[in-house]
């Protein structure tokens, strides 16, 4: 969060639920990995989010089933 403030960044990339709460208290805009993937698809950097979401889902990072489905729906996949 310190680097976010030092760089005057637009968003803080963070997936940790507790960290996102702290960021919100400090009025820091956040985005998670699924949001980055969705934005990357929207601007044409990646063709699909589904394969990358599967990689994240298979990792120790927890992403809820509902969030996964929402991201896929928003991506049109």
C-alpha positions in Angstrom: 0.0 0.0 0.0 3.0 2.2 0.6 4.2 1.8 -3.0 0.6 2.5 -4.2 0.7 5.8 -2.4 4.3 6.7 -3.4 3.5 6.1 -7.1 0.1 7.7 -6.9 -1.2 4.6 -8.7 -4.8 4.2 -9.9 -5.3 0.8 -8.4 -3.7 -1.5 -5.9 -3.5 -5.1 -7.1 -4.5 -7.3 -4.2 -6.5 -10.5 -3.8 -6.3 -10.8 0.0 -9.7 -10.2 1.6 -8.3 -8.6 4.8 -5.9 -6.5 2.8 -8.7 -5.2 0.6 -10.6 -4.2 3.7 -7.6 -2.2 5.0 -7.2 -0.6 1.5 -10.9 0.4 1.6 -10.5 2.0 5.0 -7.5 4.0 3.6 -9.5 5.0 0.5 -7.3 3.0 -1.8 -8.9 1.7 -5.1 -8.2 -2.0 -5.5 -8.4 -4.6 -8.2 -7.9 -8.3 -8.0 -6.4 -10.8 -10.4 -9.7 -11.7 -12.0 -10.4 -8.0 -12.6 -7.0 -7.6 -14.2 -7.7 -10.5 -16.5 -11.1 -9.2 -17.4 -9.6 -5.8 -18.3 -6.8 -7.4 -20.3 -9.5 -9.2 -22.4 -11.5 -6.0 -22.8 -8.5 -4.2 -24.3 -7.4 -7.2 -26.4 -4.2 -8.2 -24.5 -5.6 -11.8 -24.0 -8.1 -13.7 -26.1 -9.9 -15.4 -23.1 -9.9 -15.3 -19.3 -11.2 -18.9 -18.7 -7.9 -20.7 -19.2 -6.1 -18.2 -16.9 -8.8 -18.4 -14.3 -8.5 -22.2 -14.3 -4.8 -21.7 -13.5 -5.6 -19.4 -10.6 -8.3 -21.7 -9.3 -5.8 -24.6 -9.3 -3.3 -22.6 -7.3 -3.4 -21.9 -3.5 -5.2 -18.6 -4.2 -8.8 -19.0 -3.3 -11.4 -17.5 -5.7 -15.0 -18.3 -4.9 -17.1 -20.2 -7.5 -19.6 -17.3 -7.7 -16.8 -14.8 -8.5 -15.4 -17.1 -11.1 -18.8 -17.4 -12.8 -19.4 -13.6 -12.6 -16.0 -12.9 -14.3 -16.7 -15.5 -17.0 -20.2 -14.0 -17.6 -18.7 -10.5 -17.8 -16.1 -11.8 -20.3 -18.8 -13.5 -22.4 -17.3 -16.9 -21.9 
